[in-house]
Amino acid sequence: MAPNFIKTFDFSYGKPDQLSPLVTRVICENPGPFTFTGSGTYLVGDQTLAIIDPGPDNMNHLEAILTAARGRPISHILLTHTHLDHSGGAAALRQETGAMIAAFDRHPGDPATTPVLEEGGDFELRPDLLLRDGDQIQLDSARLRALHTPGHISNHLCYELVEEKALFTGDHIMGWATSVIIPPDGNMMDYMGSLARLIAREDRIYYPTHGAPIEDPQNFARAIYDHRQERERQILASLKQDPKTIMEIVKQVYVDTPNALHAAAALNVTAHLQPLLDTKAVEKTGDTYRLAM
């Protein structure tokens, strides 16, 4: 079953949309090939708020978040992960509100060697609070629980809004496209395990940072899981024909993907190949991959 991606939805930049009694969304005007229509920031709560993914360092978006808060105190800034299109605005929002920045950890890896997509990693950020799987943030009218979902990046968290059986999925699951797995920190086996964990849950709705809410979450997550398995089969089929470089695999397997996204597709192919190398199903010589003899 192919994912039923949601390519259009109604919104206006900077305008708060009340998505549920406890959830308001404001979308930043930073559209792009990896951010889709832009970064969605979620205000969660009633009297006291938590902000999930404040988006990039963008003054207009900061002002839109504060306007949407309507003077209510903001106690926490919760990050799904530390790519700058999610976390870049956290420091400025903390300075304006005194809120505590919470994340799984600092950005992993070395800035000199980490692949850069869009705005890259937030290596300067220092969270005030480190969250682990199952940790909870209690607001006056809402309880948020962290779920560690590595794969896209090792420090990725989803957040469960307990009262509404809703899950804020960051980049782990997006409604408009599949997530990019970015080696060496991003890991396809971790990603598949995190997907399997979400499939087994009973969430009512997903709120991704990019794109529209997903109202059939388990089936959507299962379709993403099946899609990743199919990509692995396609990669193996391509190598069965003859040895190839990663970009040669991309051009054969990702035939419907725009050229502008081939660099991202190459990262996904690399992530798929790593467990195949680990299990000796595939061999590598230089930049060329082949099926093991």
Secondary structure as UniProt FT lines:
FT   TURN            13..14
FT   STRAND          17..20
FT   TURN            21..22
FT   STRAND          23..27
FT   TURN            33..35
FT   STRAND          40..45
FT   STRAND          49..52
FT   HELIX           59..69
FT   TURN            70..71
FT   STRAND          74..78
FT   HELIX           84..87
FT   TURN            88..89
FT   HELIX           90..97
FT   STRAND          100..103
FT   TURN            111..113
FT   TURN            118..119
FT   TURN            123..124
FT   STRAND          129..130
FT   TURN            133..134
FT   STRAND          136..138
FT   STRAND          143..148
FT   TURN            154..155
FT   STRAND          157..161
FT   HELIX           162..164
FT   STRAND          166..170
FT   TURN            171..172
FT   TURN            183..185
FT   HELIX           188..199
FT   STRAND          205..208
FT   HELIX           217..241
FT   HELIX           246..253
FT   TURN            255..256
FT   HELIX           259..261
FT   HELIX           262..278
FT   TURN            279..280
FT   STRAND          282..285
FT   TURN            286..287
FT   STRAND          288..291
//
